[in-house]
Amino acid sequence: MPNDLLSTPIETYDASSIEVLEGLEPVRKRPGMYIGGTDERALHHMVAEILDNSMDEAVAGHATRIEVEMLADGSVLVRDNGRGIPVDPHPKFPDKSALEVILCTLHAGGKFSNKAYSTSGGLNGVGSSVVNALSDSMIVQVARNKELYEQRFSRGVPLGPIAKLGAAPNRRGTTITFHPDPEIFGALKLKPARLFKLTQSKAYLFSGVEIRWKSEINDGETPLEATFHFPNGLADFLNQSLSGTMTYAERPFAGKVSFEEKFGIPGSIEWAINWTQMRDGFIQSYCNTVPTAEGGTHEAGFWAAMLKGVKAYGERANNKKAALITREDMLTGGCALISIFIREPSFVGQTKDRLSTEEAAKWVDLAVKDHFDNWLANDTKSAGAILDFLVLRAEERLRRRQEKETQRKTATKKLRLPGKLTDCSAKNRDGTELFIVEGDSAGGSAKGARNRETQALLPLKGKILNVLGAASNKLHDNSEIRDICEALGVQMGTKFRVDDLRYDKIIIMTDADVDGAHIAALLMTFFFTQMRPLIDQGHLYLACPPLYRLTQGAKRLYVADDVEKEYWLAKGLGGKGKIDVQRFKGLGEMDAKDLKDTTMHPDSRKLIRVSIDEDEPGETSDLVERLMGKKPELRFQYIQENAQFVEELDV
Ligand SMILES: Nc1ncnc2c1ncn2[C@@H]1O[C@H](COP(=O)(O)OP(=O)(O)OP(=O)(O)O)[C@@H](O)[C@H]1O
């Protein structure tokens, strides 16, 4: 299409070239914009969207029971005993029921104003219509006003009007059964284990609901039936997550504060935290029962309260070293769950991964702080143990930093560094970055583009060894791999220590083409198999170089892919004259300024952090196989889809 457009004479580029996508068509054309991709995560997110609506009914006090069933044909059924989606004719579209409007129109919903829901996970009026658009079959039944109604849809289009099925004097609520469309999701199938976990976590998040789980598919590990109801909410959840782990506090620091009572506004915060030395810390946060995987303001408020509490306690206990504790120390070994309910939350993106409501930080901080102070004062045994543990962490961190500084100052000369490494000058690891660059020519532009103080470069020649299946002596003999290890200051396998790393971020920067994707995949597999903690602790990133530069008169724009290019070609850049399109065949073709502006400078670049989906430990080996399989296209597609293994950062 973009090439067609370029070769089309200007006179045929008229109004007829401008497409307006109607109804739910845009969702089917670009599902990624609405559910973050067409991968496994997106597929399961479909169920979350529907379940969240039932949860919203429960949290609003209208439903007490939800049923989730995985059916043999790969469909999912979600039933609640809430008010039922309204079925009367919609005032704006009198020939359609409200139900049809909700399911077939983007931005139709009852959660924009606060009339029908106080705090809800839903807010955009998009979720159920998107699921409808991406399902080849969706059946919605509503029991309301003692009648049972039904309407069926396929790919977002009603198969007929809403029909009355008969009397339902003792029932109320909504039942949605949908089957994800293979045209969108290919051969991917919903997994009972993942849905089981999702369903269970919802019950932990709202103690006022009972959730029943059923599966007609036996995967050999997931229960076929279960009932979830957790009166102690998050404390139960945390105890379950940490069962068998030695913790510093006998019972977690857990609680719940109603914002209504404390500040006179709707909402609440619930939390549970404990500390352990036996595993890395984690924080899992939720807003209106929707998981916020990238955290946000509620997490910031929580850690602020924790930090102030511990420091104040340390001061009272005359422990001067408590002043050294930072948020980083709180995070190592601190295992926390927090769940906030607020009205009209704002998120970054439809998948709601990061909460951005600013006031949430203050509300959570104020709500948790007093409770934490009291808890520390009342349970002095746990408080003392936690304080000692955190002080130890702080001391360890400072010692490591000091060692690192002296190491960088004195030992860089002694360290054997690869000849082709262009090192940075910073004395200290914090904030430094190593770009592993494809090809020497790219290394040339990158030299001019980098910040000499913080950004180092290691150009790689061609492809590194495929480490899957390679014998370990082969690994040690491979010069590219040796260079990487020496530049990073680390060893492979069991001898790898994150603390030895000479840089904070390791950024893989390859061309935006299939070869580049292959090299990136080889490198990721290498790090995954030989230096796994480097990924787990968030040090590995992918750079995102643009594919095109568009110039129109004085206006210039870099775009990532064909779709974006097409969009801007049709829209224009706002400059004068024809739009000139330059496709970068490789990083080496970009001049230093372009590379700096688009890919390397922290203020204007986009980086993708490589991470492993904790929910899917079983799939990681599949993933490595997939990355390293026979077809490079697959890897390329995988890296492009990246959402399932990696997440976006500093856009
Ligand atoms: N199970 C249900 N019970 C009652 N009403 C429902 C149910 N599911 C959906 N609705 C109604 O349909 C509306 C649209 O739902 P939809 O999932 O499309 O968007 P949303 O939940 O408002 O927002 P978001 O796009 O953020 O999910 C909701 O606002 C609610 O009024």
The ligand as an ORCA input file, in Angstrom:
! r2SCAN-3c Opt
* xyz 0 1
  N     -21.487     -7.596     33.228
  C     -22.037     -6.380     33.089
  N     -23.043     -5.983     33.899
  C     -23.602     -4.742     33.779
  N     -23.210     -3.840     32.881
  C     -22.219     -4.161     32.054
  C     -21.578     -5.446     32.104
  N     -20.643     -5.481     31.132
  C     -20.684     -4.293     30.501
  N     -21.625     -3.481     31.059
  C     -21.978     -2.104     30.650
  O     -21.400     -1.929     29.379
  C     -20.566     -0.774     29.380
  C     -19.476     -0.944     28.362
  O     -18.567     -1.936     28.763
  P     -17.139     -1.949     28.117
  O     -16.411     -3.140     28.612
  O     -17.302     -1.809     26.637
  O     -16.462     -0.631     28.595
  P     -16.138     -0.101     30.048
  O     -16.102     -1.236     31.008
  O     -17.113      1.018     30.336
  O     -14.722      0.552     29.840
  P     -13.325     -0.139     29.369
  O     -13.223      0.106     27.917
  O     -12.312      0.641     30.126
  O     -13.406     -1.593     29.728
  C     -20.095     -0.656     30.797
  O     -19.690      0.683     31.088
  C     -21.360     -1.058     31.561
  O     -22.247      0.058     31.639
*
